[in-house]
Amino acid sequence: STTTGLTIGATYYLRVHTYGSGTSTSFNICVKVPPPPPANDNCASAIAFPTVPTNGDCVTLVGNTASASQSQTACTGSGADDDIWFSFVAPGSTIILDLTAISGSSDRVHQIFSGTCGSLVSVKCSDPESSTTTGLTTGETYYVRVHTYSTGNNTSFNICLRTPRPVPVNDLCSNAIVLSCGQTLSGYTDSSTSD
């Protein structure tokens, strides 16, 4: 349990008992203060992403919402009591965001904002762990807010930003890559056209 509103220096008493009559228990009890809020607890202290490459590779940071406070209401769910902030400079008009769990709650919400910390405009609200946001302005700074979906939880996670991969050189039949017998090549189709 977490108890708030205590007076520093005051003495408090803790009573422990079993739930049902006629039972007894042996246990360890630990009392501790919560860890300090994360450095990026507020928009003004958002952790900036390094330059996001335009070749589809991820730039990844680690986040942890333990002891984070609520900056504003949730865009979906109820869990914005633990939001933390990141920022990035848009490398192009589209950004792909992926969250992967490390520990704690595995249901996270992320929200992308344009503007400045004093006047943010929501661009994307996503409960799924991955989203694609279009219509961004190249060179403009955007803010990312991450929180758990439900109140009372916290989460540790990796957050990855990337652009769509460029159209492959062999996207069309006329640009087919010659493959020799026994040769192995790698490729991808997620940025290909339908031709």
C-alpha positions as CSV (number, residue, x, y, z in Angstrom):
1,S,0.0,0.0,0.0
2,T,1.0,3.6,-0.5
3,T,0.0,6.3,2.1
4,T,0.1,9.9,1.2
5,G,-0.6,13.2,3.1
6,L,1.7,12.3,6.0
7,T,3.4,15.0,8.2
8,I,7.2,14.9,8.1
9,G,8.6,14.1,11.6
10,A,5.2,12.9,13.0
11,T,5.0,9.4,14.5
12,Y,2.5,7.0,13.0
13,Y,1.3,3.5,14.1
14,L,0.8,0.5,11.9
15,R,-1.6,-2.3,12.9
16,V,-1.4,-5.7,11.2
17,H,-3.9,-8.6,11.6
18,T,-5.1,-11.6,9.6
19,Y,-8.2,-11.4,7.5
20,G,-10.1,-14.3,9.0
21,S,-10.7,-15.3,12.6
22,G,-8.8,-18.2,14.1
23,T,-5.7,-17.7,11.9
24,S,-2.3,-16.5,12.5
25,T,0.6,-15.4,10.3
26,S,4.4,-14.8,10.3
27,F,5.7,-12.1,7.9
28,N,8.3,-9.5,7.0
29,I,7.2,-5.8,7.0
30,C,9.0,-3.1,5.0
31,V,8.4,0.7,5.2
32,K,10.1,2.9,2.7
33,V,9.7,6.2,0.9
34,P,9.0,6.1,-2.9
35,P,11.9,6.8,-5.2
36,P,12.1,10.4,-6.5
37,P,10.2,11.3,-9.7
38,P,11.9,10.5,-13.0
39,A,13.9,13.3,-14.5
40,N,11.4,13.6,-17.4
41,D,8.3,13.8,-15.2
42,N,7.1,17.0,-16.9
43,C,7.0,18.3,-20.4
44,A,9.6,21.0,-19.6
45,S,12.1,18.3,-18.7
46,A,11.3,16.0,-21.6
47,I,14.2,13.7,-22.6
48,A,15.3,14.5,-26.2
49,F,15.7,11.7,-28.7
50,P,19.0,11.7,-30.7
51,T,18.6,12.4,-34.4
52,V,16.1,9.9,-35.9
53,P,17.7,8.4,-39.1
54,T,15.7,8.3,-42.3
55,N,16.6,4.7,-43.2
56,G,14.0,3.0,-41.0
57,D,16.4,2.2,-38.1
58,C,15.2,2.6,-34.6
59,V,16.5,5.2,-32.1
60,T,15.7,3.8,-28.7
61,L,15.5,5.3,-25.2
62,V,14.4,3.7,-21.9
63,G,11.6,5.0,-19.8
64,N,10.2,4.3,-16.3
65,T,7.1,5.8,-14.8
66,A,7.7,4.8,-11.2
67,S,6.9,7.9,-8.9
68,A,5.9,10.0,-11.9
69,S,3.1,12.5,-11.4
70,Q,0.1,13.3,-13.6
71,S,0.6,16.2,-16.0
72,Q,-2.9,16.1,-17.6
73,T,-5.8,13.8,-18.0
74,A,-5.5,10.6,-20.0
75,C,-6.3,10.7,-23.7
76,T,-7.6,7.2,-23.3
77,G,-7.8,4.9,-20.3
78,S,-7.5,6.2,-16.8
79,G,-3.8,5.9,-16.0
80,A,-2.3,9.3,-16.6
81,D,-1.2,9.4,-12.9
82,D,2.3,8.3,-14.0
83,D,3.1,10.1,-17.3
84,I,6.7,10.8,-18.5
85,W,7.9,12.9,-21.4
86,F,10.2,12.7,-24.4
87,S,10.8,15.0,-27.4
88,F,12.1,14.5,-30.9
89,V,12.8,16.6,-34.0
90,A,10.7,15.2,-37.0
91,P,13.1,13.8,-39.7
92,G,10.2,13.8,-42.2
93,S,6.4,13.8,-42.4
94,T,5.9,10.3,-40.9
95,I,7.2,8.8,-37.6
96,I,6.6,5.3,-36.3
97,L,6.7,4.8,-32.5
98,D,7.1,1.4,-30.8
99,L,6.9,0.6,-27.1
100,T,8.2,-2.7,-25.7
101,A,7.8,-3.7,-22.0
102,I,10.8,-4.3,-19.7
103,S,8.8,-4.7,-16.5
104,G,5.7,-3.6,-14.7
105,S,2.4,-2.9,-16.5
106,S,2.4,-4.0,-20.2
107,D,-0.5,-1.7,-21.2
108,R,0.8,1.7,-22.0
109,V,-0.7,4.8,-23.7
110,H,1.4,7.2,-25.8
111,Q,0.4,10.6,-27.0
112,I,2.3,12.9,-29.5
113,F,2.0,16.7,-29.3
114,S,3.0,19.6,-31.4
115,G,3.5,23.1,-30.1
116,T,5.4,24.0,-26.9
117,C,5.0,22.8,-23.3
118,G,2.8,25.8,-22.5
119,S,0.5,25.3,-25.4
120,L,0.5,21.6,-26.6
121,V,-1.8,20.3,-29.4
122,S,-2.5,16.6,-29.4
123,V,-1.5,15.0,-32.7
124,K,-1.9,11.3,-31.8
125,C,-3.3,9.3,-28.9
126,S,-2.6,5.5,-29.1
127,D,-3.3,2.7,-26.7
128,P,-1.7,0.1,-29.0
129,E,2.0,-0.2,-28.4
130,S,2.8,0.9,-31.9
131,S,1.6,3.8,-34.0
132,T,2.3,5.7,-37.2
133,T,1.8,9.4,-37.2
134,T,1.7,11.4,-40.5
135,G,1.5,15.0,-41.4
136,L,4.5,16.1,-39.3
137,T,6.6,19.1,-40.2
138,T,10.2,18.2,-40.9
139,G,12.5,20.0,-38.5
140,E,9.8,20.7,-35.9
141,T,10.0,19.5,-32.3
142,Y,7.3,17.2,-31.1
143,Y,6.6,15.9,-27.6
144,V,5.8,12.3,-26.6
145,R,3.9,11.5,-23.4
146,V,3.8,7.9,-22.1
147,H,1.7,6.6,-19.2
148,T,0.1,3.3,-18.1
149,Y,-3.5,2.6,-19.2
150,S,-4.9,2.1,-15.6
151,T,-4.2,4.2,-12.5
152,G,-2.0,2.8,-9.7
153,N,0.4,1.0,-12.1
154,N,3.9,1.9,-13.4
155,T,6.0,0.6,-16.2
156,S,9.5,0.3,-17.5
157,F,9.9,0.2,-21.2
158,N,11.9,0.8,-24.4
159,I,10.6,3.5,-26.7
160,C,11.7,3.4,-30.3
161,L,11.2,6.1,-33.0
162,R,11.8,5.4,-36.6
163,T,10.8,6.5,-40.1
164,P,9.3,4.2,-42.7
165,R,12.1,2.5,-44.6
166,P,12.9,3.9,-48.1
167,V,11.3,2.2,-51.1
168,P,13.6,-0.7,-52.0
169,V,15.8,-0.3,-55.1
170,N,14.1,-3.4,-56.6
171,D,10.6,-2.1,-56.1
172,L,9.7,-2.6,-59.8
173,C,10.2,-5.5,-62.1
174,S,12.4,-3.3,-64.3
175,N,14.8,-2.9,-61.3
176,A,14.9,-6.6,-60.4
177,I,18.1,-7.7,-58.6
178,V,19.9,-10.6,-60.3
179,L,20.2,-13.6,-57.9
180,S,22.9,-16.2,-58.7
181,C,22.5,-19.8,-57.8
182,G,23.6,-20.3,-54.1
183,Q,23.5,-16.6,-53.4
184,T,21.5,-15.2,-50.4
185,L,20.1,-11.7,-50.4
186,S,17.9,-9.9,-47.9
187,G,15.1,-7.5,-48.6
188,Y,11.9,-6.0,-47.3
189,T,8.4,-5.2,-48.7
190,D,6.9,-2.9,-46.1
191,S,7.8,0.2,-48.2
192,S,7.1,-1.2,-51.6
193,T,4.4,0.0,-54.0
194,S,1.7,-2.2,-55.3
195,D,3.2,-2.5,-58.8
